[in-house]
Every structure is written in structure tokens, then in C-alpha cells.
Amino acid sequence: MNRGQSFLLLLMGAVSLLTLFVILPFVEYVIASAILAFVLYPFHRRLTRRLRRRVSERFGEMLSALTLILSAIVAVILPLAYITWVFVRDLTAIAAGETAIDVAAIEAEVAARTGQDPEIGALLQTAGELLVQTLFGGFSGVLNTAIRASVGLSLALFLVYYTLIDGPAFVEWLRESSPLPADVTADLVDRVNVMTRGVVIGHISVALLQALVAGLGLWAAGIPNVVFWTFVMAVLALLPLIGAFFVWGPAAAYLVVVDQVTAGVFLAVYGVAVIAMVDNYARPLVIDQQAHLNPAIILLGVFGGIYSVGFTGLFVGPIVIGVLAATLETFREDYDAI
């Protein structure tokens, strides 16, 4: 390596660090935009082919990207923003000691059965404070997080547009720039594609579906703060079989304790007959068997991602671990003799 090459590598490293420093405040939104573009790209490709018959190729790509972004705003971003707002509102209320749960009835029932005097309200408040501190950096960080999220979301939408337009060219540039042999690069790209699609469309979509179905049952049974608990179940549902049960099971018991036996029995039956069946049948149908990851690894990625980069870590964490698994598998198969 001559002096010119050494200087160029040093310059590339320095500029890369500066670039990371510049985008670091919004890195989660950059990653989220890449994930959303990844999910939308198959639809973009099909819609572009249809539009090409009526308009020019470039204009068809632009019109397709704009159409999909507007559809994503209406179908995904606006509902998600509302759910997030309600979740934050209920979480801050719990952290402040305000909850619609009949804590006194639970404490009285536990005291009558065990002879102990539990402080359920204090435990809920402590848990709420811990979550607020972990997710937002305390009560003062909620407003700052909301402002940053608004700016980051606007940035993400622009990035999604340009990723849909120029994403294939960027992937092709990565293929050509890779120092790996062409066949190894192609194998790695294919594995990352399958793994990412399996995590996003498989594990996470099934968890969200199960959480929505479970949330509907909580709402029908009259459980307060339904949106908050639905959000919690969306995370826990990534753990198959027993994830969402950690919410709807105690919720059914709570209804029985506060003398709403019919609603409690309904929720218990609904949980066994409907919520559990979503997990048992939807997960094998939706998840690509080639992209299987241990549920414990997925759950670790979810909690680690949320703790590291915030809400978008719900998606980022499992994908990062999935890409690592794809890379290790490629190395094992293509460089096994080393």
C-alpha cells in the first residue's frame, strides 16, 4: 500500500466518523426509513410497472413512490402516532400515580387471601417511572422526544422517497464495491434480504396482529388504558405462546377480583380460543422458514433496540441481530475451509 492509498483510507475513515457524528441524533429514523422502504419496495416495483404504461419511466417511479408514502402515512404512520401519543399519556399518568385500575380492590383481595398488605399502586408507579426514564430520559424528556420525533419523521419520509427511487442503484453499487467475491456477495445479500424480511414481515407483524386481537378483547372486556396495554403486548407477543398472556391473563384475573366475573371469564376464554390461536397458526404461515431465529434472540433484540435507540428499536434490534446471523452463516458456508 503506497502513501496515496494510505492517505485515502485515512481520509475515508475520518469522513465516515464525521458523517456518523452528524447523523447520530437521527440515526434511528434513518434506519426506520430504510426498513419502511424495504417493506414498500416490492409494491413500488409493481406499481411502477403499471404506471410506465401511461407515463414516462422516471415519472412513473416518482409517482409510485409518492403514492406509497402517502398510503403509508394514512395506513401506518398516523395510527402509529396516535397509539404512541396515547401510550405516552397513559404511561406518564401511571408514573404520576394516576391509573384507572381499581388498585384498592386488588390490594384488598390480596390482603384477604394472603394476610399481606401489598402496595400495588406504589409498584405500578415505580414501574411507570422506570419506563419513562428508560424511554424518554424522564418527564422533561417527553417533550424533547416529541419534537425530535416530528423532525425525524419528516426526514424519514424524504429518505423513504429517495430510497425507493435510488435504492436498487445503491444496492448494485454495494455489490460492485464489495471486496468479497461476486458469488459470496450475492449469497450475503440474499441471506440479509431473507432474514430481514422474515424478521419484519414475520415475527414483528405476527406480534402486532396478536397484540391488536388481544387489545380488542381487552376493550370488549372493559379493561382501562387499552392502548397502553396493547402496546405492551406488541412487545411481549414477540415471545411465542406466553408473551401476550402476561397481560391478558392478569387482566382476566383482575376483572374477577373487582367482581366483574362475566367479563373476566369472557376474556379468559377469548384469550385461549382466539389470542393463542393467532400465535399458533399465523406465525408458521407468515414467517419464512429460511429466516428462522430463536424467539429469545428476537426478544433480546427488541428490548435492546428500544433501550438503545428508542421506539424504532422495536424493529431495528431484531434486524441487526438477524443481519449478524446472516453474515455468520455466509462466513460459515463460504469460508468453512479457512
Secondary structure, 3 states (H helix, E strand, C coil): CCHHHHHHHHHHHHHHHHHHHHHHHHHHHHHHHHHHHHHHHHHHHHHHHHHCCCCCHHHHHHHHHHHHHHHHHHHHHHHHHHHHHHHHHHHHHHHCCCCCCCHHHHHHHHHHHHCCCCCHHHHHHHHHHHHHHHHHCCCHHHHHHHHHHHHHHHHHHHHHHHHHHHHHHHHHHHHHHCCCCHHHHHHHHHHHHHHHHHHHHHHHHHHHHHHHHHHHHHHHHCCCCHHHHHHHHHHHCCCCCCCCHHHHHHHHHHHHHCCCHHHHHHHHHHHHHHHHHHHHHHHHHHCCHHHCCCHHHHHHHHHHHHHHHCCCHHHHHHHHHHHHHHHHHHHHHHCCCC
